[in-house]
Amino acid sequence: MYRWGRKMAGTALILGMMMGIVACGANSPSSPEAAGQGNAANALPSAAPGSTAKSDKESATRIVTDEFGEVEIPAHPQRVAGMYLEDYLTALGVTPVVQWYHPSWGKQDYLNLSVPQFDITGSLEALLDQNPDLIIVDGAVDAAKYELYSKIAPTYRLKENILQDSTEILKAVADVMNIPDKADSVLAEYEQKAADGKAKLQQAVGQEKVAVLRLNVADKSIALFGVKNRLTGLIYDQFGLEPIPMAAEMTEYQSALSEEVVPELAADHIIVFPANGTWEDPENQEAYKTLEGPLWKNIPAIQNGNVYKMERSHWQSGAITANSMKLDDLLKYMVK
């Protein structure tokens, strides 16, 4: 039996079936994954606004298989919501009807989207009000949350085995949108840019060692990101930069730096960004002063002024546009 994402006609029935969405954790409490999909709640109207007769093309459907089985979705979706997948949609030329937002993390500011925010800790009514005909969700959505989204519109959950691979996610989103050729062209352009950028970076910095740090203001710690971190590991395996030995040897995605190991970083270049907010925020400015302390003074990157303050929202995303922007940053700061 195929699963459908039809809006329910009776408000009382929906209210009886709904439950609170509980945020699920991930690698870091400051990441969007840790923010999860929130507590999107409870009350849903019985009908969405703006319902009109659809053409044959608009009403056509097809069956696809997602993480939870077969689901019937529009053959040509027109109003799509992608929960923290807006980067992939915009790369494919699709403007989503809402943008994922979490009060403790914010949203993907780098996309500069002019669409309503959907606070995933609030009510699902805000999403229903935008009348999506398709919802695409990622690994933060379990089966229970999936059923809630499916009450609003047909919902596709990305398969678990691709969640660490931005290329496969882009292809999957394009397939669900029924525009697979667009993914091919976006990827070809990205791969060419990555190859060109890698050559420039290798010529500029060679085997000089690079460290990626995040300032966690909430617990006053500094995290070192390892080579397996899905958000920043591509600067090593795709862009050809050389990790510091400490990062190269890490099996975990990230690790809090103790004061004892700071002098051993041996980084020629340091990439740093805050967990939340911007560099204009006083708390982030204060946290950055840690890198000016005595423990850091003998690190080559500090001595030579090779510390690069990055914008946090695209450095904490592993999506295709964000990755392209990371390369732009590296070329800007490292290639003279």
TORLUMVO-890758 format. One line per 8 residues: number of its first residue (from 0); their letters; for each residue x, y, z of C-alpha. Coordinates in pm, 1 decimal. Each point is the difference from the previous one (the first is absolute). Example, Ala and Ser with C-alpha at 12.3 -4.5 7.8 and 13.67 -1.06 7.14 Angstrom:
2
0	as	1230.0,-450.0,780.0 ~ 137.0,344.0,-66.0 .
***
This chain:
336
0	myrwgrkm	0.0,0.0,0.0 ~ 136.1,336.8,-95.5 ~ 34.3,270.3,261.3 ~ -174.0,325.0,-76.6 ~ 62.3,347.7,134.9 ~ -353.8,135.8,-35.2 ~ -130.3,285.5,217.2 ~ -262.1,-124.9,241.4 .
8	agtalilg	-348.5,140.7,-41.6 ~ -105.8,3.5,361.9 ~ 179.9,218.8,251.4 ~ -110.6,-209.2,295.8 ~ 136.7,-317.3,-156.2 ~ 335.1,163.4,-68.2 ~ 26.6,141.7,350.0 ~ -67.9,-341.7,140.0 .
16	mmmgivac	280.8,-152.2,-202.7 ~ 268.8,263.9,40.8 ~ 279.2,-22.0,254.4 ~ 288.3,231.2,92.8 ~ 309.7,-28.4,-210.1 ~ 302.6,-48.9,221.0 ~ 333.3,140.2,-117.9 ~ 259.2,-264.3,-72.1 .
24	ganspssp	369.4,35.7,64.6 ~ 303.7,-21.4,-226.3 ~ 371.8,61.7,-1.4 ~ -12.1,337.1,173.1 ~ -253.8,181.0,220.4 ~ 59.3,314.4,-202.4 ~ -64.9,-157.6,-337.9 ~ -326.5,-2.5,-195.1 .
32	eaagqgna	2.5,-377.8,30.5 ~ 4.5,32.9,378.8 ~ -278.3,252.7,-17.6 ~ -184.9,-276.5,-186.4 ~ -342.4,64.7,-138.8 ~ -122.4,145.6,327.2 ~ -337.9,-42.6,168.8 ~ -208.3,97.0,-297.0 .
40	analpsaa	-339.2,-34.1,150.8 ~ -330.4,-68.0,4.7 ~ -292.7,197.0,-129.8 ~ -65.8,-16.9,-372.2 ~ -285.0,168.5,-187.8 ~ -235.0,-227.0,-187.3 ~ 82.3,143.8,-340.6 ~ 281.3,190.5,-167.6 .
48	pgstaksd	-64.6,335.9,-164.3 ~ -0.9,61.2,-369.1 ~ -131.1,-337.4,-115.0 ~ -73.8,3.2,-372.8 ~ -63.0,-249.5,-274.8 ~ 321.6,-149.0,-133.0 ~ 102.7,-77.9,-353.6 ~ 70.0,-358.5,-100.3 .
56	kesatriv	374.8,69.3,21.5 ~ -28.1,151.9,345.7 ~ -215.6,-285.0,129.5 ~ 218.2,-280.0,-139.9 ~ 178.8,-211.1,261.5 ~ 268.2,-265.7,10.5 ~ 126.0,-256.5,249.4 ~ 349.0,34.9,150.2 .
64	tdefgeve	179.5,-184.7,278.3 ~ 140.6,188.3,296.4 ~ 150.7,-108.9,333.5 ~ -333.3,-127.6,127.0 ~ -138.3,-165.2,-313.5 ~ -210.0,97.9,-298.4 ~ -168.2,338.5,-13.7 ~ -215.2,166.6,-262.7 .
72	ipahpqrv	118.4,350.9,-84.6 ~ -84.2,259.4,-266.5 ~ 164.5,-71.1,-333.8 ~ 67.2,371.1,-38.6 ~ 7.9,161.1,345.9 ~ -59.4,374.1,1.8 ~ 9.8,101.3,367.8 ~ 279.7,-181.2,178.4 .
80	agmyledy	119.1,18.7,358.8 ~ 344.5,-147.5,68.8 ~ 79.0,-23.0,372.2 ~ 360.8,125.1,19.9 ~ 34.5,-104.4,-363.6 ~ -55.1,346.1,-147.4 ~ 362.0,15.0,-117.0 ~ -55.5,-293.7,-235.2 .
88	ltalgvtp	-331.3,133.3,-125.5 ~ 140.2,343.4,-83.1 ~ 302.9,-158.0,-170.0 ~ -250.9,-178.6,-224.3 ~ -179.8,324.5,-76.0 ~ -294.0,-70.9,232.0 ~ -120.0,259.6,250.3 ~ -148.6,-170.7,307.1 .
96	vvqwyhps	-323.1,127.7,152.6 ~ 156.5,32.2,347.5 ~ 344.4,1.6,157.1 ~ 98.8,-222.7,292.3 ~ 61.9,201.5,317.7 ~ 89.0,-89.4,357.2 ~ 4.8,269.8,271.0 ~ 325.3,-124.4,155.5 .
104	wgkqdyln	186.3,-32.8,-329.5 ~ -166.6,225.8,-253.4 ~ -17.5,-91.6,-366.7 ~ 229.2,-33.5,-299.3 ~ 57.3,372.9,-37.2 ~ 236.3,-45.2,-293.1 ~ -289.0,-101.7,-227.2 ~ -158.5,347.4,25.8 .
112	lsvpqfdi	-346.0,-145.3,-50.2 ~ -301.3,230.7,3.5 ~ -256.4,-255.2,113.6 ~ -184.5,-47.1,330.4 ~ 196.7,-165.2,278.8 ~ -130.9,-326.2,138.1 ~ 89.1,-27.6,368.2 ~ 28.4,-372.5,46.2 .
120	tgsleall	-46.6,35.4,376.8 ~ -343.3,156.5,-52.4 ~ -330.1,-100.5,-153.7 ~ -38.5,-195.6,-320.4 ~ -278.1,238.8,-90.0 ~ 263.1,244.3,-127.9 ~ 110.0,-259.9,-255.1 ~ -354.4,-94.7,-95.8 .
128	dqnpdlii	-77.1,367.6,-60.8 ~ 251.6,-3.4,-287.4 ~ -190.0,-281.8,-172.7 ~ 297.3,-216.9,-106.8 ~ -68.0,-279.8,-244.3 ~ 321.5,-184.4,97.2 ~ 218.2,-7.9,312.2 ~ 354.4,-137.0,-4.7 .
136	vdgavdaa	168.4,-81.1,331.7 ~ 341.2,-123.4,112.9 ~ 139.0,-221.6,275.3 ~ -134.9,216.9,281.5 ~ -346.1,-139.8,-75.8 ~ -84.8,-340.0,140.1 ~ -307.5,-207.3,-83.3 ~ -222.3,176.0,253.7 .
144	kyelyski	91.7,347.2,-121.4 ~ -34.3,-119.1,-355.8 ~ -362.0,-91.7,59.1 ~ -68.0,350.2,128.7 ~ 143.9,164.1,-308.5 ~ -190.2,-247.3,-217.5 ~ -325.1,135.9,137.3 ~ 79.9,329.8,-170.8 .
152	aptyrlke	128.7,-120.8,-339.3 ~ 169.1,-302.0,-159.1 ~ 333.0,-28.7,179.2 ~ 326.1,-151.1,-123.1 ~ 264.9,-92.4,257.0 ~ 354.3,-28.7,-134.7 ~ 150.8,-345.7,32.6 ~ 228.7,-48.1,295.6 .
160	nilqdste	291.7,-130.4,-203.6 ~ 49.2,328.1,-191.9 ~ -23.0,250.4,283.8 ~ 376.0,54.0,22.0 ~ 44.2,58.8,-374.0 ~ -98.3,338.5,-144.7 ~ 27.5,-129.3,-356.7 ~ -244.9,-283.2,62.7 .
168	ilkavadv	-237.0,229.8,187.1 ~ -4.6,241.1,-292.9 ~ -76.2,-286.0,-238.9 ~ -275.6,-130.2,227.0 ~ -165.0,340.4,33.0 ~ 19.2,48.1,-376.6 ~ -155.2,-343.5,-57.4 ~ -286.5,78.5,236.9 .
176	mnipdkad	-51.9,329.7,-181.5 ~ 6.3,-195.1,-329.0 ~ 290.5,207.4,-136.1 ~ 296.2,-243.2,10.6 ~ 174.5,167.5,-293.7 ~ 24.6,320.4,199.8 ~ 199.5,-180.5,269.1 ~ 243.0,-123.5,-264.3 .
184	svlaeyeq	69.0,352.7,-122.9 ~ 33.2,143.6,352.8 ~ 243.2,-275.1,97.0 ~ 206.3,37.4,-316.1 ~ 39.6,371.2,66.0 ~ 89.0,-59.5,365.1 ~ 254.5,-271.8,-78.4 ~ 174.4,221.6,-252.2 .
192	kaadgkak	12.3,286.1,250.2 ~ 136.0,-234.0,269.1 ~ 272.2,-130.9,-231.7 ~ 106.2,351.4,-100.5 ~ -6.8,118.9,360.5 ~ 200.6,-298.0,121.0 ~ 276.3,75.7,-250.3 ~ 17.9,364.1,113.7 .
200	lqqavgqe	5.2,-92.9,367.8 ~ 271.6,-259.3,-44.6 ~ 212.0,251.2,-187.1 ~ -55.1,264.6,269.4 ~ 37.4,-200.6,322.3 ~ 143.6,-336.0,-102.4 ~ 34.6,-230.8,301.2 ~ -53.7,267.8,263.6 .
208	kvavlrln	-222.2,-132.2,277.5 ~ -358.4,117.1,53.4 ~ -226.0,-17.9,305.4 ~ -375.0,68.1,19.8 ~ -125.4,131.6,334.6 ~ -341.8,91.3,132.5 ~ -56.4,229.6,297.1 ~ -271.9,-145.0,222.3 .
216	vadksial	-104.4,299.1,206.4 ~ -266.6,-190.9,194.4 ~ 249.6,-226.2,177.9 ~ 307.7,220.8,-56.3 ~ 181.2,-267.8,-198.0 ~ 181.6,-19.3,-331.6 ~ -64.7,-297.8,-226.4 ~ 248.3,-137.2,-250.7 .
224	fgvknrlt	-171.1,-149.6,-305.8 ~ 153.0,-322.6,-128.2 ~ 46.1,-119.1,-357.0 ~ -317.5,-210.7,25.0 ~ -220.3,292.7,93.6 ~ -266.9,15.7,-270.2 ~ -20.6,379.0,18.8 ~ 366.3,83.5,-54.6 .
232	gliydqfg	180.3,-322.3,-91.6 ~ -35.1,87.5,-368.4 ~ 266.9,270.8,29.1 ~ 244.9,-288.5,30.9 ~ -139.1,-273.0,-224.0 ~ -147.6,225.1,-272.1 ~ 203.3,318.2,16.1 ~ 335.6,-159.9,75.6 .
240	lepipmaa	96.3,182.4,318.8 ~ 221.4,-177.9,251.0 ~ -147.7,-58.0,347.5 ~ 201.6,41.9,316.2 ~ 102.5,-344.3,131.4 ~ -240.3,28.2,292.5 ~ -297.3,42.7,-236.4 ~ 125.9,-268.7,-238.7 .
248	emteyqsa	11.7,-256.3,279.9 ~ -346.4,73.9,139.4 ~ -262.0,-269.8,-33.6 ~ -275.9,222.0,140.3 ~ -151.5,290.2,-192.6 ~ 120.7,258.0,248.8 ~ 170.7,23.9,334.6 ~ 23.7,266.1,269.6 .
256	lseevvpe	353.0,133.6,35.3 ~ 150.9,-18.0,345.4 ~ 251.7,262.7,104.1 ~ 271.7,-265.9,7.6 ~ -21.8,-77.7,-372.4 ~ -37.6,355.5,-132.4 ~ 378.3,54.9,-39.0 ~ 13.7,-321.6,-206.1 .
264	laadhiiv	-239.0,118.2,-271.6 ~ 288.3,87.5,-233.6 ~ -235.9,170.7,-244.7 ~ 128.8,225.7,-276.6 ~ -354.6,113.9,-70.7 ~ -301.6,13.2,231.1 ~ -360.9,20.3,-117.1 ~ -229.4,111.9,280.5 .
272	fpangtwe	-370.4,74.7,32.9 ~ -244.5,39.6,289.2 ~ -260.6,-260.5,81.5 ~ -276.9,258.6,-8.1 ~ -57.1,359.5,-99.6 ~ 246.3,225.5,-180.5 ~ 343.1,144.6,65.0 ~ -168.6,326.0,96.0 .
280	dpenqeay	-152.2,-164.1,308.1 ~ 190.8,102.8,315.7 ~ 9.9,-355.1,134.3 ~ 167.1,-125.0,-317.8 ~ 250.1,283.0,3.8 ~ 82.4,-88.1,358.7 ~ 34.9,-369.5,-82.4 ~ 240.7,79.7,-282.6 .
288	ktlegplw	236.5,164.3,247.4 ~ 83.7,-350.7,121.4 ~ 207.5,-43.4,-315.3 ~ 203.3,303.9,102.1 ~ 96.9,-158.3,332.8 ~ 344.3,-131.9,100.7 ~ -80.3,-362.9,-85.4 ~ -45.8,93.1,-365.4 .
296	knipaiqn	286.3,241.5,-55.8 ~ 247.0,-254.7,-139.7 ~ -234.8,-152.4,-256.3 ~ 122.8,95.0,-351.6 ~ -345.5,110.0,-117.5 ~ -23.6,243.8,291.1 ~ 351.8,128.9,-46.3 ~ -46.2,57.4,-373.1 .
304	gnvykmer	-351.3,142.6,9.7 ~ -151.1,-295.4,-185.1 ~ -319.5,-23.5,204.2 ~ -315.3,36.0,-208.1 ~ -333.1,96.9,153.1 ~ -274.7,-170.8,-198.0 ~ -377.0,49.2,-9.2 ~ -145.0,-282.3,201.4 .
312	shwqsgai	-322.4,-95.9,-179.3 ~ 158.5,-131.0,-319.6 ~ 301.2,-143.6,184.3 ~ -245.5,-200.1,210.4 ~ -185.6,-135.1,-302.0 ~ 116.1,-287.1,-215.6 ~ -226.2,84.6,-294.7 ~ 109.5,73.5,-355.4 .
320	tansmkld	-30.1,380.9,-1.8 ~ 161.6,26.7,342.3 ~ 291.0,-216.5,-114.9 ~ 51.1,218.7,-304.1 ~ 4.4,306.1,226.2 ~ 262.0,-163.3,224.1 ~ 223.9,-33.6,-302.6 ~ -56.7,368.4,-80.1 .
328	dllkymvk	109.0,86.6,354.9 ~ 313.6,-211.5,-20.6 ~ 102.0,153.9,-332.0 ~ -64.7,348.8,136.4 ~ 216.2,-43.2,310.0 ~ 268.1,-247.3,-107.0 ~ 73.1,84.4,-362.0 ~ 178.5,332.4,-20.3 .
***
